[in-house]
Amino acid sequence: MTEGFQVGRHVLVPKHEVLPKNKVDELLESYKITLYQLPLIKNTDPAVKEVGGNPGDVIKITRESQTAGKAVIYKFVVEG
């Protein structure tokens, strides 16, 4: 890999961000789910590493969609 390469700047990588703990609680309450019902993402994923995600965090991924305009998904970070 090239030194200094930022995976988050690549055109094919959607925006990743760590969701603040208070927003995680709101998310889980609004969907009536637990953390373990979210899709999983490993802490070794390059995009998760770049945003500083750690096991136990929730990552908010926002991507452009031709049908929905903007699609937001949430993933639970696990040890990888």
Beta strands, then each sheet from edge to edge (+ up, - down):
strand 1: 15-18
strand 2: 40-42
strand 3: 58-65
strand 4: 69-78
sheet 1: 1+ 3- 4+ 2+
end
